[in-house]
């Protein structure tokens, strides 16, 4: 493991400076399994999340994990694959006001 001097880390694998710039929006399009715990931790530093999901169960689970910090601002169903039962969901999450 390589550690650079004065570099914060979210976990042992991802340096915080790698993703923390002046952005306030995080775009995630995870696989059907949903977000992993590291991404959920990273998400807490953003004001907005655009979550694209093809897996309803994972989306519900992830929304449950994020609900104490974020609220659903908007939600849209996208039928990108006509004549199939696959539907994409786009959710705009906004950080809760304290």
C-alpha positions in Angstrom: 0.0 0.0 0.0 1.3 3.4 -0.9 0.4 6.4 1.1 1.2 9.9 0.1 2.1 12.5 2.7 -0.9 14.6 3.9 -3.5 12.8 1.8 -6.8 12.0 3.4 -8.5 8.7 2.6 -12.0 7.5 2.6 -10.9 3.9 3.0 -7.6 2.1 2.3 -8.0 2.1 -1.4 -9.3 5.5 -2.5 -7.5 8.8 -1.9 -10.0 11.5 -1.0 -8.2 14.1 -3.2 -8.9 11.8 -6.2 -12.6 12.8 -6.4 -12.9 15.9 -4.2 -12.8 18.9 -6.4 -15.3 21.7 -6.5 -18.2 19.5 -7.7 -21.5 19.4 -5.9 -23.1 16.7 -8.1 -22.3 13.0 -8.2 -23.6 10.9 -11.2 -23.9 7.1 -10.4 -24.9 4.3 -12.8 -24.1 1.2 -10.8 -24.5 -2.4 -11.9 -27.7 -4.3 -10.9 -26.1 -5.0 -7.5 -26.3 -1.3 -6.6 -23.7 1.0 -4.9 -21.0 -0.4 -2.7 -20.3 1.0 0.8 -17.3 3.0 -0.4 -19.4 4.9 -3.0 -22.1 5.5 -0.4 -19.5 7.1 1.9 -18.1 9.2 -1.0 -21.7 10.4 -1.8 -22.1 12.1 1.5 -19.7 14.8 0.4 -21.9 15.9 -2.5 -25.0 18.2 -2.5 -26.8 16.3 -5.3 -26.8 12.8 -6.7 -28.2 11.7 -10.0 -28.7 7.9 -9.6 -29.5 5.9 -12.8 -30.7 2.4 -12.0 -31.7 -0.7 -13.9 -32.2 -2.7 -10.7 -35.3 -1.8 -8.7 -34.3 -3.8 -5.6 -30.8 -2.3 -5.4 -32.2 1.2 -5.9 -34.6 0.7 -3.0 -31.8 -0.6 -0.8 -29.5 2.3 -1.7 -32.2 4.9 -1.2 -32.7 3.4 2.2 -29.0 3.7 3.0 -28.9 7.3 1.8 -32.2 8.5 3.2 -30.8 9.9 6.4 -28.7 12.4 4.4 -30.6 12.8 1.1 -34.2 13.3 0.0 -35.7 12.5 -3.4 -36.1 15.7 -5.4 -37.4 14.0 -8.6 -37.8 10.6 -10.2 -38.3 9.6 -13.8 -38.8 6.2 -15.4 -37.1 5.8 -18.8 -38.2 3.1 -21.3 -34.9 2.9 -23.2 -35.5 -0.6 -24.4 -39.0 -0.8 -26.0 -40.8 -4.2 -26.1 -38.8 -5.5 -23.1 -39.7 -5.3 -19.4 -36.4 -3.4 -18.7 -37.0 0.1 -17.3 -34.3 2.6 -16.2 -35.0 4.8 -13.3 -33.4 8.3 -12.9 -33.5 9.7 -9.3 -32.4 13.2 -8.3 -31.4 13.2 -4.7 -30.7 16.4 -2.8 -28.9 16.6 0.5 -31.2 17.2 3.4 -31.1 20.6 5.0 -30.1 20.5 8.7 
